[in-house]
Amino acid sequence: MFFGSKTDPATTFLTQPMAVTEVGVYRGPHYYSHTPMVRIQLDLGRMEEFPTNRIPGFTEALLEALPGVGRHACSLKVRGGFEKRLREGTWLGHVAEHIALELQTLAGSRAVRGKTRSVKNRPGVYNVMFAYNEERVGLAAGRIALELVNSLLPPELEGISGLDRIHDFDGAFDLEGRLDTLKRLVRRTALGPTTRSLVEEAERRGIPVMRLDEKSLIQLGQGRFQQRIRASITGRTAQVATDIASDKNLTKRLLDESGIPVPRGVVVRNVEDAVRAARRLRFPLVTKPLDGNHGRGVTIGIESEEQLRFGFAEAQAQAKGRDVIVEQFFAGNDHRILVVDGKMIAVAERIPAQVTGDGVSTIRQLVAEVNRDPRRGDGHENVMTRIRIDALVEEYIGRSGMTPDSIPEAEQVVQLRATANLSTGGTAVDRTNEIHPDNAEIARRAALVVGLDVAGVDFVCPDISRSVRETGGGVIEVNAAPGLRMHIDPSEGAPRDVAKPIIEMLFPRGSRSRVPIIAITGTNGKSTVGRMVKHIIRYTGCTVGLTSTTGVYINDILTHEGDATGPRSARMILRDPTVEVAVLETARGGLLREGLAFSQADIGIATNVTADHLGLKGIATVEDLASVKQVVVESVRRSGHSILNADDPLTVRMARRAGGRIIWFSLCGGAELPPLVREHVDEGGMAVVREPGPDGGTIVVYEDSRREVVMKAGDIPATLHGMAEFNVANALAAIAAAYAHGVPILTIRSAMTNFRSTFEQNPGRLNVHDAHGFRVIVDYAHNAAGLNALGKVVRGLSDRYKRTIGSVSMAGDRRDEDLMEMGRIAAGIFDVLIFREDPSTRGRPRGEVMHYLQQGALEAGRSPDHIHLIAGEAASTAAALAMGRPGDLIVVTPTDVHAAWRQVNDFTPVAVRAATRAPLVPAE
């Protein structure tokens, strides 16, 4: 905000605007917390110098506007702790956090957890984070919180606010209006009572929950074990059963033919046919739409032709077609019997909307008073629904000679509707323990006849505790998607846990709801480890979903191409109905942007942590980067396994926060076994290590003080007979994951002897092409550690080749020193260097990436004559291939590995081009 004041010296400094620099949503465990949160990055500008105790009147104005915010415990963990922080002095980002939480709570979406943290190396910049239940509500609350902070600053502060511009703030702040808007948003996006009760029961059972839309479509469970619900409609609810239930006449006929008592009736299409039907059926009667629900358009207790004509018109107005049912009226009380999976679960007596007179107020005024009950809301959002005076109410009370403006006598009960649906303002009384066994059996059979797994049976009788065989009455409707709120929270009587039997029907005790999740993080090796793990588990016959830098795979089928290492791709796997095991490569970008796509992993793997992507998203040091990647192993469930690289110091430090049992892997086995691994193994812990020996050494597993040989490292083709040591390390991590998953060693051995560094099995990772008279290696070595590892392989092969030619680059969002280091490393590996620059320079001027790479190579002593600068990945690859001669080794390190591999395959060598007289196109 731009501020200035001629009267208050304390505010003359406020000339730099506050600004929102980033907004994001964490949907799973993340760098800052395991709680889903909204994150607003706020630059306070010069307001950094002015905590709340230095802003005149701010605290008082805030507490007057939102008294509840002062009662927050905050970091002091006592009621009123935040008020104390305000008076002692805290910063405006922290204030916005607490306001956003309070606004959500006031709007009916309670949220209590938050934190505000300064961004490293950026004074005055804060990440303001707070919990949410509905994403859109949380984002809106954050916006309103910032606007409120802005509005409460003293009036003597002049100028235009940076936040004003961002939020289109018009200068006048209406807190009540903003809060009403937020409440409406809660009503539109929050789960209704039925869906919410099922979700909460699933969460109590530890069943994963994913919301699939902004309404009530929910996935419970993961992969192959998932079930879906929409309110009380389940994925097992048969479409034919819902079609039957929606056709009231067909339902009644099927029930009647099964011996279930139902009212006689007919379907008519015009009012004259309705009148003729009434003469046959005799009054009292009921009219309702053939395909209606929620009691819409239903008129009961019809005693005259005039009332019949009104009822017919109301029913036809609500009907999807023209068909209206005219049927006998069962006298008695209206009950809703819930049947789940063929079992009677709960009974509620539904009482129509009514008011009690006081001798002074009109019916309209009495309704308004009843609607003030906080338990009443619009639609199905609350325990009860507000009463609305409409044509049906006016018609019904008109039968007694009353209008909405009539004044009932004191204590006179005025029933407003004939129907007792909660959606029209009715109330519910629990009668579960009172139902007669005959009535319960009739309701149960009615649900089975229709074929519904979850059914609401509308049952009318004088006394639910007596059999309708004696008293008369019976089933008037069978409903799909019955609402649960009348049972969960009745107006009178004991609440019933009706969500539990529905969830138990979908997930019987002992059944599975989760697929095993194997999450892999680290700076290098993630993709190869993931592909190795997928390859091994495929040998067990399971369907495996894999996310990687090249795409999303179901078994060996590429279903989505592109970088798929973030939470969106992980959700694709967890939503796929065929997946039995999920193997998820998890990169830092998605962790920082959105967090994890899952709450818990069964196996977490951390391969290593080296300097990469530093200086981005507040991650300034390699220790910061390790803390980000640590989120993966922190998420491992207590019964799971965290697999850590004992040869990497930053990965070793993760053991303190890692979940489950630790499995160490190390290239240093035998006498060189790291002390922490030796101690771990001696105590019965698990480890997978390479012991020295021929053919790259021997891979062994330790568990419960036992040592078991898996295989020779050189027997894994991807290790190039053990020479590619980085792939030996990757194999150790993959074998540890497979072993923790329960794959037998014989199966692991068989699978790994068939894992090669081909493009088909491991695209972009040490892929070798020998068809052009010279060898080409395509490898996604995109950082210093990756290029160093690749360099060890190249140097080990150098005596076999006349020249080594490398096409190397690095993303432009890396630091200058990272680019120069990449150039230095490349200079120590290749005889001829091609430095390229991708079209997307990520904010750098054209040519700068190549300049720093070249500078690093020159500093390493490489002659300028051996350095070529070529813009564009395809052009640089073409130039490298064109240089190739028999006996050369060409290494291409592409960003788009699929395009590069196609280019290598499609390349025509010089000799072939000359023989066919094709013109040689020089590289640009």
Buried (B, 14 or more C-beta within 10 A) or exposed (E): BBBBBEEEEEBEBBEBBBBBEBBBBBBBBBBBBBBBBBBBBBBBBBBBEBBBBEBBEBBEBBBEBBEEBBBBEBEEEEEEBBBEBBBEEBBBBBBBBBBBBBBBBBBBBEBEBBBBBBBEEEEBBBBBBBBBBBBBBBBBBBBBBBBBBBBBBBEEBEBEBBBBEBBEBEEEBEBEEBBEBBBEBBBEBBBBBBBBBBBBBBBEBEBBBBBEEEBBBBBBBBBBBBBBBBBBBBBBBEEEBBBBBBBBBBBBBBBBEEEBBBBEBBBBBEBEBBBBBBEEBEBBBBBBBBBBBBBBBBBBBBEEBEBBBBBBBBBBEBBEEEBBBBBBBBBBBBBBBBBBBEEBBBBBBBBBBBBEBBEEBBBEBBBBEBBEEEEBBEEBBBBBBBBBBEEBBBBBBBBEEBEBEBBBEEEEEBBBBBBBBBBBBBBBBBBBEBBBEEBBBBBBBBBBBBBBBBBBBBBBBBBBEBBBEEBEBBBBBBBBBBBBBBBBBBBEBEEBEBBBBBBBBBBEEEEBBBBBBBBBBBBBBBBBBBBBBBBBBBBBEBBBBBBBBBBBBBBEEBBBEEBBBBBBBBBBBBBBEEBBBBBBBBBBBBBBBBBBBBBBBBBBBBBBBBBBBBBBBBBBEBEBBBBBBBBBBBBBBEEBBBBBBBBBEBBBBBBEEBBBBBBBBBBBBEEEBBEBBBEBBEEEBBBBBBBEBEBBBBBBBBBEEEEEEBBBBBBBBBBBBBBBBBBBBBBBBBBBBBBBBEBEBEBBBEBBEEBBBBBEBBBBBBBBBEEBBBBBBBBBBBBBBBBBBBBBBBEEBBEEBEBBBBBBBBBBBBBBEBBBBBBBBBBBBBBBBBBBBBEEBEEBEEEBBBBBBBBBBBEBEBEEEBBBBBBBBBBBBBBBBBBBBEEBBBBBBBBBBBEBBEBBEEBEBBEEBEEEEEEEEEBE
